Amino acid sequence: MKALTINQFGGPEELRIQEVALPSPGPGEVLVRIHAAGINPVDYKLRNGSMKLISGRKFPRILGGDIAGVVEQTPKQSFYRPGDKVFGMLSIKGGGYAEFVAVKEKQLCPVPENLNMKQAAAVPLASLTALQALKKQGGIRPGDRILINGSSGGVGSFAVQIAKAEGAYVTGVCSARNMEFVKSLGADHVIDYNAEDFTKGKQLYNKVFDAVAKSSFSRCRKILKKGGVYISTIPNNGVWFYQVFNFLRSKKAGFIMVRPSGEDLLIIADYIKKELLYPHIYKVFPLHDGLQAHELIETERVRGKIVLSVIS
Ligand SMILES: NC(=O)c1ccc[n+]([C@@H]2O[C@H](COP(=O)([O-])OP(=O)(O)OC[C@H]3O[C@@H](n4cnc5c(N)ncnc54)[C@H](OP(=O)(O)O)[C@@H]3O)[C@@H](O)[C@H]2O)c1
């Protein structure tokens, strides 16, 4: 099969189309013919080697943690049948930038009827991060006041919609060019980070979700209500340290590490079916233009999501 691979760590130019062996499914795994693969910032961090302690150094390596496609082969006992449309988040091993992948059945979910394959591929990792941060870790409740920093990005755009779906009052933080977009996602209030420092405002929040990890707990604690929670997507700015001492404080600090979960994707699929959530696609690239897609994701300027089309 064709796959977009890297043979060593490095820049986007390391991405090459290569002929590789078809993956053979292990126990409990489904073979999926991939139609589209979502792109996330973690992909370029895996490519350039900044996550090699976690990812290991085995090459050739196929990147890509998000897929949507059609079931080709199932285990003996399976919920799925060949021909079913599925989407899912893969493990850190990746494998999404390819024509086929073998993936644990429990990481998959049926594609909602109101999404096409490219839209479905844009959903898993970023929406699961937002869901697991806000619902599971943050314990979001109706009426909560929530601030989402980086509300125009992949994670942030899903976080705004999930927080609204759960009945929160949402403040989004983004740059001026993305304010209308963030309002269109349902945010009640939007702050331009170049015009206003949100950590110095008078408004207090039950939760601050730093989806782009550009602020810190020490700055955000001032705008948290008593019992409030700060969650970041990257363990920087001392968040580990603050987390250890949560038991001493009424305002808590935390960090989310997203996990693949077909069960959680069912919750996401339900929001999508009810039209409470949709993926905004900024740009679609053919698989052989992975280099350009990686150059774009590294700019940190993507609005919503970008996707690789494997079958056009
Ligand atoms: N720990 C985990 O499990 C996990 C899971 C998912 C993601 N992540 C990490 O979370 C981060 C965000 O992921 P993502 O997929 O949302 O990234 P993304 O889609 O690439 O984020 C791009 C967005 O970030 C906004 N942005 C850039 N600088 C900003 C700033 N200073 N303040 C506010 N917004 C800013 C940009 O808007 P403007 O152009 O308007 O600035 C753009 O819309 C990445 O570092 C990623 O690796 C971690």
The ligand as an SDF file (V2000), in Angstrom:
LIG
                    3D

 48 52  0  0  0  0  0  0  0  0999 V2000
   -2.0130   16.7390   25.7490 N   0  0  0  0  0  0  0  0  0  0  0  0
   -2.8140   16.3180   24.7830 C   0  0  0  0  0  0  0  0  0  0  0  0
   -3.3560   15.2170   24.8800 O   0  0  0  0  0  0  0  0  0  0  0  0
   -3.0610   17.1990   23.5780 C   0  0  0  0  0  0  0  0  0  0  0  0
   -4.0980   16.8810   22.6900 C   0  0  0  0  0  0  0  0  0  0  0  0
   -4.3340   17.7260   21.6230 C   0  0  0  0  0  0  0  0  0  0  0  0
   -3.5340   18.8450   21.4190 C   0  0  0  0  0  0  0  0  0  0  0  0
   -2.5020   19.0910   22.2630 N   0  0  0  0  0  0  0  0  0  0  0  0
   -1.6570   20.2960   22.0890 C   0  0  0  0  0  0  0  0  0  0  0  0
   -2.5010   21.4230   22.2410 O   0  0  0  0  0  0  0  0  0  0  0  0
   -2.0530   22.4840   21.4210 C   0  0  0  0  0  0  0  0  0  0  0  0
   -3.2410   22.9930   20.5980 C   0  0  0  0  0  0  0  0  0  0  0  0
   -3.6850   21.9870   19.7000 O   0  0  0  0  0  0  0  0  0  0  0  0
   -4.6500   22.3790   18.4890 P   0  0  0  0  0  0  0  0  0  0  0  0
   -4.8980   21.1570   17.7010 O   0  0  0  0  0  0  0  0  0  0  0  0
   -5.8070   23.1740   18.9720 O   0  0  0  0  0  0  0  0  0  0  0  0
   -3.6460   23.3640   17.6710 O   0  0  0  0  0  0  0  0  0  0  0  0
   -3.9370   24.2350   16.3970 P   0  0  0  0  0  0  0  0  0  0  0  0
   -5.2290   23.8690   15.7730 O   0  0  0  0  0  0  0  0  0  0  0  0
   -2.7180   24.2100   15.5420 O   0  0  0  0  0  0  0  0  0  0  0  0
   -4.0600   25.7160   17.0180 O   0  0  0  0  0  0  0  0  0  0  0  0
   -4.0470   26.7810   16.1240 C   0  0  0  0  0  0  0  0  0  0  0  0
   -4.8380   27.9360   16.7210 C   0  0  0  0  0  0  0  0  0  0  0  0
   -4.1230   28.4470   17.8640 O   0  0  0  0  0  0  0  0  0  0  0  0
   -4.4140   29.8310   17.9450 C   0  0  0  0  0  0  0  0  0  0  0  0
   -3.3520   30.5070   18.6780 N   0  0  0  0  0  0  0  0  0  0  0  0
   -2.0390   30.5680   18.3580 C   0  0  0  0  0  0  0  0  0  0  0  0
   -1.3660   31.3030   19.2740 N   0  0  0  0  0  0  0  0  0  0  0  0
   -2.2990   31.7110   20.1950 C   0  0  0  0  0  0  0  0  0  0  0  0
   -2.2340   32.4880   21.3910 C   0  0  0  0  0  0  0  0  0  0  0  0
   -1.0850   33.0190   21.8100 N   0  0  0  0  0  0  0  0  0  0  0  0
   -3.3560   32.6700   22.0930 N   0  0  0  0  0  0  0  0  0  0  0  0
   -4.5340   32.1530   21.6830 C   0  0  0  0  0  0  0  0  0  0  0  0
   -4.6700   31.4100   20.5510 N   0  0  0  0  0  0  0  0  0  0  0  0
   -3.5660   31.1970   19.8130 C   0  0  0  0  0  0  0  0  0  0  0  0
   -4.4750   30.2810   16.4910 C   0  0  0  0  0  0  0  0  0  0  0  0
   -5.3400   31.3710   16.3880 O   0  0  0  0  0  0  0  0  0  0  0  0
   -4.7680   32.8210   15.9640 P   0  0  0  0  0  0  0  0  0  0  0  0
   -4.1930   32.6460   14.5910 O   0  0  0  0  0  0  0  0  0  0  0  0
   -5.9810   33.6580   16.0300 O   0  0  0  0  0  0  0  0  0  0  0  0
   -3.7230   33.1790   16.9760 O   0  0  0  0  0  0  0  0  0  0  0  0
   -5.0210   29.0590   15.7390 C   0  0  0  0  0  0  0  0  0  0  0  0
   -6.3930   29.1730   15.4050 O   0  0  0  0  0  0  0  0  0  0  0  0
   -0.9070   21.9220   20.5760 C   0  0  0  0  0  0  0  0  0  0  0  0
    0.3180   22.2850   21.1720 O   0  0  0  0  0  0  0  0  0  0  0  0
   -1.0920   20.4210   20.6730 C   0  0  0  0  0  0  0  0  0  0  0  0
    0.0990   19.6830   20.4920 O   0  0  0  0  0  0  0  0  0  0  0  0
   -2.2390   18.3070   23.3520 C   0  0  0  0  0  0  0  0  0  0  0  0
  1  2  1  0
  2  3  2  0
  2  4  1  0
  4  5  1  0
  4 48  2  0
  5  6  2  0
  6  7  1  0
  7  8  2  0
  8  9  1  0
  8 48  1  0
  9 10  1  0
  9 46  1  0
 10 11  1  0
 11 12  1  0
 11 44  1  0
 12 13  1  0
 13 14  1  0
 14 15  2  0
 14 16  1  0
 14 17  1  0
 17 18  1  0
 18 19  2  0
 18 20  1  0
 18 21  1  0
 21 22  1  0
 22 23  1  0
 23 24  1  0
 23 42  1  0
 24 25  1  0
 25 26  1  0
 25 36  1  0
 26 27  1  0
 26 35  1  0
 27 28  2  0
 28 29  1  0
 29 30  1  0
 29 35  2  0
 30 31  1  0
 30 32  2  0
 32 33  1  0
 33 34  2  0
 34 35  1  0
 36 37  1  0
 36 42  1  0
 37 38  1  0
 38 39  2  0
 38 40  1  0
 38 41  1  0
 42 43  1  0
 44 45  1  0
 44 46  1  0
 46 47  1  0
M  CHG  2   8   1  16  -1
M  END
$$$$
